[in-house]
Amino acid sequence: MGAWSKVRGVFKRDANIVTAEDLLNLAREDRLGGRTVHVTNDTALRHSAVWAALRLRADLMSSFPIDVYRQVQGLQVEVPKPPVLVSPGGQEVGIKEWMYSTEFDLGRAGNCFGLITERTGVIGPDGRGLPGRIDLVELGDVTVRANGSRIRKFKICGTEYDPWDVWHEKQYTVAGFPLGLSPVAYAAWTIEESLNAQQFARDWFGAGIIPSGTLKNTAKTIDKKNAREAKEAFRAAVSNGDVFVHGADWEYKPIQAVAQQAQFIEARQFGMGDIARFFGVPGDLIDAAVSGSSVTYANISQRNLQFLIMHLGPAIGRREDAFSRKLVSGPRYVKLNTDALLRMDPAARAQMLKTQIDSRTLAPSEARALQDRPPFTEDQLAEFDRLFGSRQVPTPPTTAPTGATP
């Protein structure tokens, strides 16, 4: 039975309680042929590539400003944000920390959970007040009872809650399954291989597992007592760089680690590349690019645009949809402003604004607003006139009345 069949099987009957750790073990055991490995959502963070990928996505997601809009006569008009999108965890947890924590859990486990501890007076689609405060909970404290694709109960720290009392976001979803898939579960083999490579390197280069060399007597077989004396004499001589003096019957042969070093480096490189693919980040952004593959970009804006379109953009869209359905009412909708990721260098930005002004697609006052500056004052315009000459204000053409002689 495949890993996915096992995972789906736990939800075929009602009253099955499944934890995130159970899902991790099911997928992991099948992928490794039943052999237990020590890779969990927490231990996976010991691998630098896992940490870097999760950190990159969470950092960027938490840096995007969150705006709320509604359509008015075909125009997108910004409206005030509800309190839950300003301080979702009360005075203790602001929106940036909340967004970082939820994206970190979504990235490693495919799910994030929180308790809705306050509600507003605005009625949502479910007939209840919209969430006013969401206190996030640890992944390991949550178990889920479901029937097919529908979650019936959440159990958090031993207490059962109805679904409308729990904030639940998911990603990496498949049809008919009520939870998101865990990248750590499906990447467990790769992560374990790379972690084992790290351990092997520490043991190898510290000579903790494999001897650093052999000292052989070619003339006769020696007993344990003589072997111990010879080893101590050899160690005492070479430990401080001294010369080891021996007869013609002793032969020292150092063990070469060249092949093992190459295999270790190769395992680390390909392990990091696999992890980058599982966690949805380009390898070069976390310094995990595999030797022999390279992508060049004309500028940083093009690189960030490619990352936004191909990797982070879909996750942003799903989170916008979840916030729009569950946190705001009526025709309002939520957008994450990704301009921070696509910020250009000053020269390129100035050229873009000039081109838009010259082509009459952007007014100077709008361009100044994009730079957080107020419109020009009359004194400023007069100063421009003194420096560059009087303004030429075009006069509208006049048309002669019908039938009049020109």
C-alpha positions in Angstrom: 0.0 0.0 0.0 1.4 3.4 -1.0 2.0 6.2 1.5 -1.0 8.2 0.2 -3.3 5.2 0.4 -2.3 4.8 4.1 -2.8 8.5 4.9 -6.2 8.5 3.2 -7.2 5.3 5.0 -7.0 6.8 8.4 -9.9 9.1 7.5 -12.3 6.5 6.0 -14.1 5.9 9.3 -15.6 8.3 11.7 -14.0 8.9 15.1 -10.5 8.4 13.9 -8.2 10.8 15.7 -5.0 11.6 13.7 -2.1 13.8 14.7 0.4 15.5 12.4 3.0 13.1 13.8 0.9 10.1 12.7 0.7 11.5 9.1 4.5 12.0 9.2 5.1 8.5 10.3 2.7 6.9 7.8 4.3 8.6 4.8 7.8 8.1 6.2 7.5 4.4 6.9 6.2 3.6 3.4 8.8 5.7 1.7 11.6 3.9 3.6 10.2 0.4 3.3 9.1 0.3 7.0 12.5 1.4 8.3 12.1 4.0 11.1 14.0 7.2 10.7 14.5 10.1 13.1 13.1 12.9 11.0 10.2 15.0 12.4 8.9 18.5 11.9 11.3 19.6 14.6 14.4 17.5 13.8 14.2 18.5 10.2 15.1 22.1 11.2 18.6 20.9 12.1 19.3 20.8 8.3 20.4 24.2 7.1 18.6 23.9 3.8 15.3 23.1 5.5 15.7 26.1 7.9 16.8 28.4 5.1 13.9 27.5 2.8 11.3 27.9 5.6 12.9 31.1 6.8 13.0 32.6 3.3 9.3 32.0 2.6 8.2 33.1 6.1 10.3 36.2 6.1 8.9 37.4 2.8 5.3 36.5 3.6 5.5 38.4 6.9 6.9 41.5 5.2 4.1 42.1 2.8 1.6 44.8 3.9 -2.0 43.5 4.1 -4.7 45.7 2.6 -8.5 45.3 2.4 -10.5 46.5 -0.6 -13.9 46.6 -2.0 -15.2 47.2 -5.5 -17.1 50.6 -5.9 -18.4 51.3 -9.4 -15.7 49.1 -10.9 -12.9 50.7 -9.0 -10.8 49.1 -6.3 -11.2 51.2 -3.2 -9.1 50.6 0.0 -11.1 50.3 3.2 -10.0 50.1 6.9 -8.6 46.7 8.0 -10.4 44.7 10.8 -8.4 44.4 14.1 -7.6 40.8 13.4 -5.4 41.9 10.5 -3.6 44.4 12.7 -3.0 42.5 15.9 -4.3 39.0 15.4 -2.8 37.8 18.7 -3.8 40.8 20.8 -1.2 43.0 22.3 1.3 40.1 22.5 1.4 39.1 18.8 1.4 41.5 15.9 0.5 40.7 12.3 4.1 40.3 11.2 5.0 37.8 13.8 1.6 36.0 13.3 2.2 35.8 9.5 5.7 34.5 10.0 4.6 31.8 12.4 1.7 30.6 10.3 3.7 30.5 7.1 6.5 28.6 8.9 4.1 25.9 10.0 2.4 25.8 6.6 5.8 25.4 4.9 7.0 22.5 7.1 3.7 20.7 7.9 1.1 21.9 5.4 -1.2 23.1 8.1 -1.4 25.8 10.8 -3.9 26.0 13.7 -5.1 28.6 16.1 -7.9 29.1 18.6 -10.5 31.9 17.9 -10.7 33.5 21.3 -12.6 36.7 20.4 -15.2 37.6 17.8 -16.4 40.9 16.4 -19.9 42.1 16.0 -19.7 41.7 12.2 -21.6 38.6 11.1 -19.7 36.3 8.8 -20.8 33.8 6.1 -21.3 31.1 8.8 -23.8 33.3 10.8 -21.3 34.0 13.6 -19.2 37.0 14.4 -16.0 37.3 12.4 -12.8 36.3 14.3 -11.3 39.2 16.3 -8.4 37.3 17.8 -6.6 34.1 16.8 -4.2 32.5 19.3 -1.9 30.2 17.4 -1.2 26.7 18.9 1.7 24.3 18.5 1.3 21.7 15.7 2.1 18.8 18.1 -0.8 19.8 20.4 -3.5 19.3 17.7 -5.3 16.2 16.7 -8.1 16.0 14.2 -11.2 13.8 14.0 -12.7 13.7 10.5 -15.2 11.8 8.4 -14.0 11.6 4.9 -13.1 15.1 3.7 -14.9 16.9 6.5 -13.3 17.7 9.9 -15.7 17.0 12.7 -13.6 18.0 15.8 -10.3 19.4 16.7 -8.6 18.3 19.9 -6.1 20.8 21.3 -4.1 20.0 24.4 -6.8 17.4 25.4 -9.8 19.7 24.9 -12.2 19.2 21.9 -13.3 22.2 19.8 -15.8 22.5 17.0 -14.4 23.6 13.6 -15.8 27.1 13.8 -13.8 27.7 17.0 -10.5 26.8 15.3 -8.5 28.7 12.7 -7.1 26.2 10.2 -5.2 27.0 7.1 -3.7 24.4 4.8 -1.6 24.1 1.7 -0.3 21.3 -0.5 -3.8 19.9 -0.7 -5.3 17.0 -2.6 -8.9 16.3 -3.4 -10.9 14.5 -0.6 -8.4 15.0 2.1 -9.1 17.5 5.0 -5.5 18.4 5.8 -2.6 19.7 3.9 0.3 17.4 3.1 3.5 17.8 5.0 6.7 18.4 2.9 8.8 17.1 5.8 7.0 13.8 5.6 7.6 13.3 1.9 11.1 14.7 2.1 12.0 12.6 5.1 14.2 10.3 3.0 16.2 13.1 1.5 16.5 15.0 4.8 17.6 11.8 6.7 20.2 11.0 4.1 21.7 14.5 4.4 21.6 14.5 8.2 23.4 11.1 8.2 26.0 12.6 5.8 26.6 15.3 8.3 27.0 12.8 11.1 29.3 10.7 9.0 31.5 13.7 8.3 31.8 14.6 11.9 32.8 11.0 12.8 35.1 10.6 9.8 37.1 13.7 10.1 37.3 13.3 13.9 38.5 9.7 13.3 35.8 8.6 15.7 34.5 5.6 13.6 37.2 4.7 11.1 40.9 4.4 12.1 43.1 7.2 10.6 45.7 4.6 9.5 47.3 1.2 10.0 50.7 0.3 11.6 51.7 -3.2 10.4 54.6 -5.4 11.3 55.7 -7.2 8.1 58.1 -9.6 9.8 56.1 -11.3 12.5 52.7 -11.6 14.2 52.6 -9.6 17.4 50.4 -10.1 20.4 48.1 -7.5 22.0 50.7 -6.3 24.5 53.3 -5.6 21.9 50.7 -4.0 19.6 49.6 -1.7 22.4 53.2 -0.7 23.1 53.9 0.0 19.5 50.7 2.0 19.1 51.5 4.2 22.1 55.0 4.8 21.0 53.8 5.7 17.5 51.1 8.1 18.9 53.6 9.7 21.3 56.0 10.4 18.4 53.5 11.8 15.8 51.1 13.7 18.1 53.5 16.6 18.4 55.0 16.3 14.9 58.1 14.4 16.0 59.9 11.8 13.9 58.7 8.2 14.3 61.7 5.8 14.3 61.1 2.1 13.6 62.9 -0.9 12.1 62.5 -2.3 8.7 59.7 -4.6 9.9 57.1 -1.8 10.6 55.0 -0.3 7.8 52.6 2.6 8.3 49.8 3.1 5.8 47.4 6.1 6.2 43.8 5.5 5.2 42.8 7.7 2.3 39.5 9.6 2.7 39.4 11.1 -0.8 36.6 8.9 -2.1 34.6 9.2 1.0 35.0 13.0 1.1 33.8 13.2 -2.5 30.8 11.0 -1.7 30.0 13.2 1.3 30.1 16.4 -0.7 28.0 14.9 -3.4 25.4 13.7 -0.9 25.3 17.1 0.7 24.9 18.9 -2.6 22.1 16.8 -4.0 20.4 16.5 -0.6 20.2 20.3 -0.4 18.9 20.5 -4.0 16.2 18.0 -3.3 15.1 19.8 -0.2 14.9 23.1 -2.0 12.5 21.5 -4.5 10.3 20.0 -1.8 10.0 23.3 0.0 9.4 25.4 -3.0 12.4 27.7 -3.2 15.1 28.0 -5.9 18.3 26.4 -4.8 20.4 29.5 -5.5 18.4 31.6 -3.1 19.4 29.4 -0.2 22.9 28.7 -1.5 22.0 25.2 -2.4 22.5 25.3 -6.2 23.8 22.0 -7.6 27.1 22.2 -9.4 26.7 22.4 -13.2 23.4 24.2 -13.2 23.2 28.0 -13.3 20.6 30.7 -14.1 21.5 34.3 -14.7 19.3 37.3 -14.5 19.9 40.8 -15.8 19.0 42.4 -12.5 17.6 41.6 -9.1 14.1 42.7 -10.1 13.9 39.9 -12.7 15.1 37.3 -10.2 12.5 38.4 -7.6 9.8 38.5 -10.2 10.6 34.9 -11.3 10.6 33.7 -7.7 7.2 35.5 -7.0 5.5 34.0 -10.1 6.8 30.5 -10.0 7.1 29.8 -6.2 5.7 32.3 -3.7 2.8 33.8 -5.7 0.4 30.8 -5.6 0.8 30.5 -1.8 0.1 34.3 -1.5 -3.1 33.9 -3.5 -4.3 31.0 -1.4 -3.7 33.0 1.8 -5.5 36.0 0.3 -8.5 33.8 -0.5 -8.5 32.3 3.1 -8.4 35.8 4.7 -11.1 37.1 2.3 -13.5 34.2 3.1 -12.9 34.1 6.9 -11.8 37.4 8.2 -13.7 40.1 6.3 -17.3 40.5 5.4 -19.5 41.2 2.4 -17.9 42.4 -0.8 -14.5 43.1 0.9 -11.4 41.2 0.0 -7.8 41.0 1.2 -4.7 41.5 -0.8 -1.0 41.1 0.2 1.1 43.9 -1.3 4.1 42.2 -3.0 5.7 45.5 -4.1 8.3 45.1 -1.4 9.6 42.0 -3.1 9.7 43.7 -6.5 11.3 46.9 -5.4 13.7 48.2 -8.0 17.0 50.0 -7.6 16.6 53.8 -7.5 17.8 54.4 -11.0 15.4 51.9 -12.6 12.5 53.1 -10.5 13.1 56.7 -11.5 13.3 55.7 -15.2 10.0 53.8 -14.9 8.2 56.7 -13.3 9.6 59.1 -16.0 8.4 56.8 -18.7 4.9 56.6 -17.3 4.7 60.4 -16.8 6.0 61.1 -20.4 3.5 58.6 -21.8 0.6 60.3 -19.8 -0.2 57.1 -18.0 0.8 58.5 -14.6 0.4 62.0 -13.2 3.3 63.7 -11.4 1.2 63.9 -8.2 0.6 60.1 -8.4 4.3 59.5 -8.9 5.1 61.5 -5.8 2.5 59.6 -3.8 4.3 56.4 -4.7 7.4 57.9 -3.1 5.4 59.0 0.0 5.7 62.6 -1.0 2.9 65.2 -1.2 1.9 67.0 -4.5 4.0 70.0 -5.6 3.2 73.3 -3.9 2.9 76.5 -5.8 6.2 77.6 -4.4 7.9 74.5 -5.7 6.3 75.0 -9.1 7.5 78.6 -9.2 11.0 77.4 -8.4 10.9 75.0 -11.3 9.8 77.9 -13.5 12.8 80.0 -12.4 15.2 77.1 -13.1 13.8 75.6 -16.3 11.6 78.4 -17.8 7.9 79.1 -17.6 5.5 76.2 -17.8 3.8 75.7 -21.1 0.2 74.9 -20.5 -1.4 73.7 -23.6 -4.6 75.4 -24.6 -7.5 73.3 -25.7 -8.3 73.7 -29.4 -11.5 75.6 -30.3 -14.0 74.5 -32.8 -16.0 76.9 -34.9 -19.8 76.7 -34.6 -21.6 74.7 -37.2 -22.3 76.9 -40.3 -20.0 79.7 -39.2 -17.6 81.2 -41.7 -14.0 80.5 -40.6 
